[in-house]
Amino acid sequence: MKAARPFVEAVFARDLKIAFRSGGGWFYALFFFVVFAALAAIAIGPELSALAAAAPAILWLAAAFALQFSAADMFESDIRDGTLRALAAEQASLFPYWLAKVFLLAAVAAAPIAVAAPFVLAMLGVAFEKSSQAVILTVLGFPPLIMVAILTAALVSGLRAGGLLATIIAAPFATPVLVFGVSATNILFSNGVLWSSETLILAALGLFMTALTPAFAIVALRLSLE
C-alpha cells in the first residue's frame, strides 16, 4: 500500500485540479443536493410539521442522487483519452486508481453535502441542534453510497446514456442504505437517540459494501477496455 500511495495521491491531485478547473465540477453535487431539497419542500408545501416529517427522506434521497449524479461520468474522460488503458497496462492492479476516485468523490461531493446538510434540514423545519447531529448519520451513510455510485459508474463506463443507466442500476444497491438512513434519522428527530440499532446497521452496511464492491468495480473497468 505504501508503494501505491504516490500513485493514489497523483491521480487524486490531477482529478481535483480538473474538478476545480472544469467550470465548477466540484459544485455540481452540492447544487443538485440543495435544489432537490428545495423542490421537494416546494412540492410538500409551507406547513412546517409536514416538512419536518418529510425531512429525513428528503435528506437521504437528495444525498444519494447527488453522489450518483457526481460519479456518473467519473471514468469517461480517462477511457476516451486512453489514460485508463495505459494505467491498466502499466499497473498490476487498478485498486489504487479506484481508491483515488473514492477520495475524489468524498472530497468534491460528500464533504460539501455534509457541510450544507444542517442548513437544508433547518430550511425544512428541523431544529438546528438535531440537524447538526443528523450530519453524523449522513457521514455514516456516505461510504456505502459512494461505493454504490462508483461501482455503477464503472459498470456503465463507455456506454451511451451511462449516467441514467447507472442511476437505475444503483437503485437496488442503495435502497438498504436509504431505508436504514431514513429510519435512523427519524428516530433521532423523534426520540433524540443517535446511536440506535438502525445507525449500527447503517455503519455495518458501509463496512460490507466497502469490502465487497472494489473488486467488482475494478473488473468492470477492465472489461470496459476490451
Phi, psi and omega in degrees: 000326179296322180293329182277345186302314179300324179294315178300314181296322181293315180294318179298314180296319178298311183292326179293320177296319179297320181297326181274344181260347190266044174073029176097028180304328180290340188270346188299313183297316180296317180298314180297318181300311182292316181294318178300314180296320181294317179294322177297320178296320178296320181294324182286322179115176187278355182292117185296323180296320178291321178296316181296323179293325181272352186303315180301316180295319179298315180303310186286321177295317179298317180295316181296313180294322181295317178294318179297317179297319182291329183269355191305315182247033186299327186255354190296316182295322179291330176286318183294318184270003176087000182298315182295322178297318179294318179295319180297327179283326185274326186263138177294329180221145176268009180299316177299323177296314177300317181297321177298322178292324176298312179297322180297312181296323178295322184282317188267345182238303186294316182298312177299324178296318180299322179292321184278339187305314180299324181287324176294318179294322176297323176297330181272007175092013179269137177302139186299327179298314179289324179293328176293321177292328180296337178299325178300316178296319180297318179296323176295330180276345181297315182305309179295324179293322176294318178300315180296316182298316181287322178299311182292327175296322177291322181296327183255009182300135180087357181262149174287147183056034182295327181298315179295317180296321179297320179297320179294316180294326184291335188307307181293331179285323183278341184304312179301322179296316181293320181299309183284330175295314178295319180297315180296322179290321176299317179296320178298314183289325184272321185247351181075016182263117181275312185264070177273175177297327177295324177295318179294321177295321178300315178296321179295322177299323177298315179296318182297312183288328177294326179282329190269319193281332184303316182299317180293320179295319181293319177297318180297320179295319179293321179293328180293343181270351182271000000 
